[in-house]
Amino acid sequence: MRTFIYTMALIICVLTTKAQSKSNTMNTDKLTNTTVKNAIDALQAADSKAWFALFTTDAALYDDGNKMNFKSFFEKAIGHERFTSIDKVENNGLDLYGRFHSDQWGDFKTYFKFHINAAGKIDRLDIGQASY
C-alpha cells in the first residue's frame, strides 16, 4: 500500500510540474501597442482565430531575415510556441524581446518586430533569435 501511495504521489507531482511548465500565463503589461498586445495574447492562448484576424491576408513573415510562408508557419507554431517573458519593448511598442519556448526548438531569446498598416492590421512580422 505504501508503494502505491508513493507511486501516486510521484505521478501527481510529475503531472503538476508538466502542467505548470506548459502554462501560457505571462505578464503582458509591458506591451503598450494594443494590436501587438492582442497578437501576443492570442499567441499565448493558442487562439489561432484571434491571431490570424489581426494580420492582413498577405502578411509577410521573416524568420532571421529569411522570408517564410506566414500562414503555414503559424498554423504549425500556434499552440506549440509562446513567450515565457517579455524583457524589452521598443519602437513605440512594435518591437519586443523576450524569452521564448518552442516545443520543437526549446527555450531561447527572441525578437518579434511588428509592422502595422494604416488600416491597423499587421502586414509584416520579423522574428528571430536575439542576443541582448
MIBA-722970 format. One record per residue: residue number from 1; residue in three letters; x, y, z of N, C-alpha, C in turn. Coordinates in Angstrom, 2 decimals. Layout:
<fitors>
[NUM; ALA; [X; Y; Z]; [X; Y; Z]; [X; Y; Z]] ...
</fitors>
This chain:
<fitors>
[1; MET; [0.83; -1.19; 0.00]; [0.00; 0.00; 0.00]; [0.87; 1.26; 0.00]] [2; ARG; [1.94; 1.21; 0.80]; [2.83; 2.37; 0.86]; [3.46; 2.65; -0.50]] [3; THR; [3.84; 1.61; -1.22]; [4.42; 1.77; -2.55]; [3.41; 2.42; -3.48]] [4; PHE; [2.16; 2.00; -3.39]; [1.12; 2.58; -4.23]; [0.96; 4.08; -3.95]] [5; ILE; [0.95; 4.45; -2.69]; [0.80; 5.87; -2.33]; [1.99; 6.67; -2.83]] [6; TYR; [3.19; 6.17; -2.67]; [4.38; 6.87; -3.17]; [4.34; 7.01; -4.70]] [7; THR; [3.91; 5.93; -5.37]; [3.81; 5.97; -6.83]; [2.79; 7.01; -7.28]] [8; MET; [1.63; 7.03; -6.64]; [0.60; 8.00; -6.99]; [1.08; 9.43; -6.72]] [9; ALA; [1.77; 9.63; -5.61]; [2.30; 10.97; -5.29]; [3.30; 11.41; -6.34]] [10; LEU; [4.14; 10.50; -6.78]; [5.13; 10.81; -7.81]; [4.44; 11.17; -9.13]] [11; ILE; [3.43; 10.40; -9.52]; [2.69; 10.68; -10.76]; [2.02; 12.05; -10.68]] [12; ILE; [1.39; 12.36; -9.58]; [0.74; 13.66; -9.40]; [1.76; 14.78; -9.49]] [13; CYS; [2.91; 14.59; -8.87]; [3.97; 15.60; -8.91]; [4.43; 15.84; -10.34]] [14; VAL; [4.67; 14.78; -11.08]; [5.13; 14.91; -12.47]; [4.07; 15.60; -13.32]] [15; LEU; [2.82; 15.21; -13.20]; [1.76; 15.82; -13.99]; [1.57; 17.29; -13.64]] [16; THR; [1.66; 17.63; -12.37]; [1.53; 19.02; -11.95]; [2.67; 19.85; -12.51]] [17; THR; [3.89; 19.34; -12.46]; [5.05; 20.06; -13.00]; [4.90; 20.27; -14.50]] [18; LYS; [4.44; 19.24; -15.22]; [4.24; 19.38; -16.66]; [3.19; 20.43; -16.97]] [19; ALA; [2.09; 20.42; -16.23]; [1.02; 21.39; -16.46]; [1.51; 22.80; -16.19]] [20; GLN; [2.30; 22.98; -15.13]; [2.82; 24.31; -14.83]; [3.80; 24.77; -15.87]] [21; SER; [4.62; 23.88; -16.41]; [5.61; 24.29; -17.41]; [4.94; 24.64; -18.74]] [22; LYS; [3.74; 24.11; -19.01]; [3.04; 24.41; -20.25]; [2.12; 25.62; -20.10]] [23; SER; [2.08; 26.20; -18.93]; [1.18; 27.33; -18.71]; [1.55; 28.48; -19.63]] [24; ASN; [0.53; 29.07; -20.24]; [0.76; 30.16; -21.17]; [0.55; 31.51; -20.49]] [25; THR; [0.36; 31.49; -19.19]; [0.15; 32.73; -18.46]; [1.47; 33.49; -18.38]] [26; MET; [1.43; 34.73; -18.82]; [2.61; 35.57; -18.78]; [2.14; 37.00; -18.70]] [27; ASN; [2.88; 37.81; -18.00]; [2.53; 39.21; -17.84]; [2.82; 39.97; -19.13]] [28; THR; [1.77; 40.56; -19.70]; [1.93; 41.33; -20.94]; [1.75; 42.83; -20.69]] [29; ASP; [1.87; 43.26; -19.42]; [1.69; 44.67; -19.08]; [2.69; 45.59; -19.79]] [30; LYS; [3.85; 45.08; -20.17]; [4.86; 45.91; -20.85]; [4.47; 46.25; -22.28]] [31; LEU; [3.50; 45.53; -22.82]; [3.10; 45.73; -24.21]; [2.18; 46.93; -24.30]] [32; THR; [2.65; 47.98; -24.96]; [1.93; 49.25; -24.99]; [1.10; 49.44; -26.25]] [33; ASN; [1.39; 48.70; -27.31]; [0.62; 48.80; -28.53]; [-0.52; 47.78; -28.45]] [34; THR; [-1.75; 48.25; -28.59]; [-2.93; 47.39; -28.42]; [-2.93; 46.22; -29.40]] [35; THR; [-2.59; 46.47; -30.65]; [-2.59; 45.40; -31.65]; [-1.54; 44.35; -31.32]] [36; VAL; [-0.35; 44.80; -30.93]; [0.72; 43.87; -30.56]; [0.30; 43.07; -29.33]] [37; LYS; [-0.27; 43.73; -28.35]; [-0.72; 43.04; -27.13]; [-1.77; 41.99; -27.48]] [38; ASN; [-2.71; 42.34; -28.33]; [-3.74; 41.37; -28.74]; [-3.12; 40.19; -29.47]] [39; ALA; [-2.10; 40.44; -30.29]; [-1.42; 39.36; -31.00]; [-0.70; 38.43; -30.02]] [40; ILE; [0.03; 39.01; -29.09]; [0.76; 38.18; -28.12]; [-0.22; 37.43; -27.22]] [41; ASP; [-1.30; 38.08; -26.81]; [-2.32; 37.38; -26.01]; [-2.88; 36.19; -26.79]] [42; ALA; [-3.14; 36.37; -28.08]; [-3.66; 35.27; -28.91]; [-2.63; 34.15; -29.03]] [43; LEU; [-1.37; 34.51; -29.24]; [-0.30; 33.51; -29.33]; [-0.21; 32.72; -28.03]] [44; GLN; [-0.22; 33.43; -26.92]; [-0.10; 32.79; -25.61]; [-1.28; 31.85; -25.34]] [45; ALA; [-2.46; 32.24; -25.79]; [-3.67; 31.44; -25.56]; [-3.88; 30.36; -26.61]] [46; ALA; [-2.97; 30.28; -27.58]; [-3.08; 29.33; -28.69]; [-4.40; 29.54; -29.45]] [47; ASP; [-4.76; 30.82; -29.60]; [-6.01; 31.18; -30.28]; [-5.69; 31.61; -31.71]] [48; SER; [-5.66; 30.64; -32.61]; [-5.26; 30.93; -33.99]; [-6.27; 31.84; -34.68]] [49; LYS; [-7.54; 31.72; -34.36]; [-8.55; 32.59; -34.98]; [-8.28; 34.06; -34.64]] [50; ALA; [-8.04; 34.35; -33.37]; [-7.74; 35.73; -32.96]; [-6.41; 36.19; -33.54]] [51; TRP; [-5.42; 35.32; -33.57]; [-4.09; 35.65; -34.12]; [-4.21; 36.07; -35.58]] [52; PHE; [-4.78; 35.20; -36.42]; [-4.85; 35.48; -37.85]; [-5.74; 36.67; -38.17]] [53; ALA; [-6.73; 36.96; -37.33]; [-7.63; 38.10; -37.56]; [-6.90; 39.44; -37.46]] [54; LEU; [-5.77; 39.47; -36.77]; [-5.01; 40.71; -36.59]; [-4.09; 41.02; -37.78]] [55; PHE; [-3.92; 40.07; -38.68]; [-2.98; 40.20; -39.79]; [-3.71; 40.36; -41.12]] [56; THR; [-3.04; 41.00; -42.07]; [-3.57; 41.07; -43.43]; [-3.50; 39.67; -44.04]] [57; THR; [-4.28; 39.45; -45.07]; [-4.30; 38.12; -45.71]; [-2.98; 37.80; -46.39]] [58; ASP; [-2.21; 38.83; -46.74]; [-0.92; 38.61; -47.40]; [0.26; 39.01; -46.50]] [59; ALA; [0.07; 38.85; -45.20]; [1.13; 39.25; -44.25]; [2.45; 38.55; -44.58]] [60; ALA; [3.53; 39.32; -44.47]; [4.87; 38.79; -44.72]; [5.50; 38.37; -43.39]] [61; LEU; [6.24; 37.28; -43.43]; [6.97; 36.79; -42.26]; [8.42; 36.60; -42.64]] [62; TYR; [9.29; 37.15; -41.80]; [10.73; 36.94; -41.97]; [11.27; 36.35; -40.68]] [63; ASP; [11.90; 35.19; -40.80]; [12.49; 34.49; -39.66]; [14.00; 34.58; -39.80]] [64; ASP; [14.62; 35.35; -38.92]; [16.07; 35.62; -39.00]; [16.45; 36.11; -40.40]] [65; GLY; [15.57; 36.95; -40.98]; [15.84; 37.55; -42.28]; [15.40; 36.73; -43.48]] [66; ASN; [14.95; 35.50; -43.25]; [14.53; 34.62; -44.34]; [13.02; 34.67; -44.50]] [67; LYS; [12.54; 34.95; -45.72]; [11.11; 35.03; -45.97]; [10.50; 33.63; -45.81]] [68; MET; [9.42; 33.59; -45.04]; [8.72; 32.34; -44.77]; [7.26; 32.50; -45.16]] [69; ASN; [6.55; 31.41; -45.26]; [5.11; 31.45; -45.50]; [4.43; 31.69; -44.15]] [70; PHE; [3.87; 32.89; -43.99]; [3.29; 33.29; -42.71]; [2.23; 32.31; -42.22]] [71; LYS; [1.26; 32.01; -43.07]; [0.12; 31.19; -42.65]; [0.56; 29.79; -42.23]] [72; SER; [1.32; 29.12; -43.06]; [1.71; 27.75; -42.71]; [2.65; 27.72; -41.50]] [73; PHE; [3.51; 28.72; -41.37]; [4.42; 28.78; -40.24]; [3.62; 28.83; -38.93]] [74; PHE; [2.65; 29.75; -38.86]; [1.92; 29.92; -37.61]; [0.82; 28.89; -37.42]] [75; GLU; [0.34; 28.26; -38.47]; [-0.58; 27.14; -38.28]; [0.10; 26.03; -37.51]] [76; LYS; [1.40; 25.85; -37.75]; [2.17; 24.83; -37.03]; [2.62; 25.32; -35.65]] [77; ALA; [2.91; 26.61; -35.53]; [3.51; 27.13; -34.30]; [2.50; 27.38; -33.18]] [78; ILE; [1.31; 27.85; -33.54]; [0.34; 28.23; -32.51]; [-0.07; 26.99; -31.71]] [79; GLY; [0.05; 27.13; -30.41]; [-0.22; 26.02; -29.50]; [1.05; 25.28; -29.11]] [80; HIS; [2.15; 25.57; -29.81]; [3.42; 24.90; -29.53]; [4.55; 25.88; -29.25]] [81; GLU; [4.28; 27.16; -29.42]; [5.30; 28.19; -29.20]; [4.68; 29.34; -28.44]] [82; ARG; [5.47; 29.92; -27.52]; [4.96; 31.01; -26.69]; [6.10; 31.72; -25.99]] [83; PHE; [5.84; 32.95; -25.63]; [6.77; 33.70; -24.80]; [6.67; 33.21; -23.36]] [84; THR; [7.81; 33.18; -22.68]; [7.81; 32.90; -21.25]; [8.08; 34.18; -20.46]] [85; SER; [8.63; 35.19; -21.14]; [8.78; 36.51; -20.53]; [8.96; 37.54; -21.64]] [86; ILE; [8.52; 38.75; -21.35]; [8.78; 39.90; -22.21]; [9.82; 40.72; -21.46]] [87; ASP; [10.99; 40.89; -22.05]; [12.08; 41.56; -21.35]; [12.26; 43.02; -21.77]] [88; LYS; [12.00; 43.32; -23.05]; [12.17; 44.69; -23.58]; [11.10; 44.96; -24.61]] [89; VAL; [10.65; 46.22; -24.63]; [9.72; 46.67; -25.65]; [10.26; 47.98; -26.20]] [90; GLU; [10.35; 48.10; -27.52]; [10.91; 49.29; -28.16]; [10.05; 49.70; -29.35]] [91; ASN; [10.46; 50.80; -30.00]; [9.84; 51.25; -31.24]; [8.33; 51.46; -31.09]] [92; ASN; [7.98; 52.26; -30.07]; [6.56; 52.57; -29.81]; [5.71; 51.31; -29.60]] [93; GLY; [6.30; 50.30; -29.00]; [5.56; 49.08; -28.68]; [5.49; 48.06; -29.79]] [94; LEU; [6.16; 48.32; -30.92]; [6.10; 47.40; -32.05]; [7.16; 46.30; -32.01]] [95; ASP; [8.25; 46.53; -31.30]; [9.34; 45.55; -31.22]; [9.41; 45.02; -29.80]] [96; LEU; [9.42; 43.71; -29.67]; [9.56; 43.14; -28.34]; [10.61; 42.05; -28.34]] [97; TYR; [11.24; 41.94; -27.19]; [12.31; 40.97; -26.98]; [11.97; 40.19; -25.72]] [98; GLY; [12.19; 38.90; -25.78]; [11.88; 38.12; -24.59]; [12.36; 36.69; -24.70]] [99; ARG; [12.09; 35.97; -23.64]; [12.41; 34.54; -23.60]; [11.22; 33.80; -24.22]] [100; PHE; [11.54; 32.76; -24.95]; [10.55; 32.08; -25.77]; [10.69; 30.58; -25.60]] [101; HIS; [9.57; 29.89; -25.68]; [9.60; 28.42; -25.65]; [8.97; 27.87; -26.92]] [102; SER; [9.66; 26.94; -27.53]; [9.15; 26.19; -28.67]; [9.22; 24.71; -28.31]] [103; ASP; [8.10; 24.00; -28.48]; [8.12; 22.57; -28.20]; [9.15; 21.86; -29.06]] [104; GLN; [9.40; 22.37; -30.26]; [10.35; 21.74; -31.17]; [11.79; 22.18; -30.91]] [105; TRP; [12.03; 23.48; -30.66]; [13.38; 24.02; -30.61]; [13.88; 24.33; -29.20]] [106; GLY; [13.02; 24.25; -28.21]; [13.45; 24.51; -26.82]; [13.26; 25.96; -26.43]] [107; ASP; [14.09; 26.42; -25.52]; [13.97; 27.77; -24.96]; [15.13; 28.64; -25.45]] [108; PHE; [14.80; 29.89; -25.79]; [15.81; 30.81; -26.30]; [15.27; 32.23; -26.23]] [109; LYS; [16.14; 33.20; -26.44]; [15.74; 34.60; -26.52]; [15.33; 34.91; -27.95]] [110; THR; [14.30; 35.73; -28.10]; [13.80; 36.04; -29.43]; [13.37; 37.49; -29.53]] [111; TYR; [13.14; 37.91; -30.76]; [12.51; 39.21; -31.00]; [11.34; 38.99; -31.93]] [112; PHE; [10.32; 39.82; -31.76]; [9.19; 39.93; -32.68]; [9.10; 41.40; -33.02]] [113; LYS; [9.12; 41.73; -34.30]; [9.01; 43.12; -34.75]; [7.80; 43.21; -35.68]] [114; PHE; [6.79; 43.92; -35.20]; [5.52; 44.04; -35.91]; [5.50; 45.29; -36.78]] [115; HIS; [4.91; 45.18; -37.95]; [4.68; 46.32; -38.85]; [3.17; 46.39; -39.06]] [116; ILE; [2.59; 47.54; -38.76]; [1.14; 47.71; -38.83]; [0.80; 48.72; -39.92]] [117; ASN; [-0.13; 48.36; -40.80]; [-0.50; 49.25; -41.89]; [-1.49; 50.33; -41.42]] [118; ALA; [-1.87; 51.21; -42.33]; [-2.75; 52.34; -41.99]; [-4.13; 51.88; -41.52]] [119; ALA; [-4.55; 50.69; -41.94]; [-5.85; 50.16; -41.53]; [-5.81; 49.49; -40.16]] [120; GLY; [-4.60; 49.44; -39.57]; [-4.47; 48.85; -38.24]; [-4.22; 47.35; -38.22]] [121; LYS; [-3.96; 46.76; -39.38]; [-3.66; 45.33; -39.47]; [-2.15; 45.13; -39.55]] [122; ILE; [-1.69; 44.02; -39.02]; [-0.27; 43.69; -39.10]; [-0.02; 43.13; -40.50]] [123; ASP; [0.92; 43.76; -41.22]; [1.20; 43.30; -42.58]; [2.58; 42.67; -42.72]] [124; ARG; [3.38; 42.76; -41.64]; [4.69; 42.12; -41.66]; [5.12; 41.83; -40.23]] [125; LEU; [5.77; 40.69; -40.07]; [6.32; 40.30; -38.78]; [7.71; 39.75; -39.00]] [126; ASP; [8.66; 40.34; -38.31]; [10.04; 39.86; -38.32]; [10.28; 39.18; -36.98]] [127; ILE; [10.75; 37.94; -37.03]; [11.05; 37.19; -35.81]; [12.46; 36.64; -35.93]] [128; GLY; [13.05; 36.29; -34.80]; [14.36; 35.68; -34.85]; [14.97; 35.56; -33.48]] [129; GLN; [16.11; 34.89; -33.45]; [16.83; 34.75; -32.19]; [17.50; 36.07; -31.86]] [130; ALA; [17.46; 36.41; -30.59]; [18.02; 37.68; -30.13]; [19.15; 37.45; -29.15]] [131; SER; [20.05; 38.40; -29.11]; [21.09; 38.41; -28.09]; [21.10; 39.82; -27.49]] [132; TYR; [20.70; 39.91; -26.27]; [20.64; 41.20; -25.59]; [21.03; 41.03; -24.16]] 
</fitors>
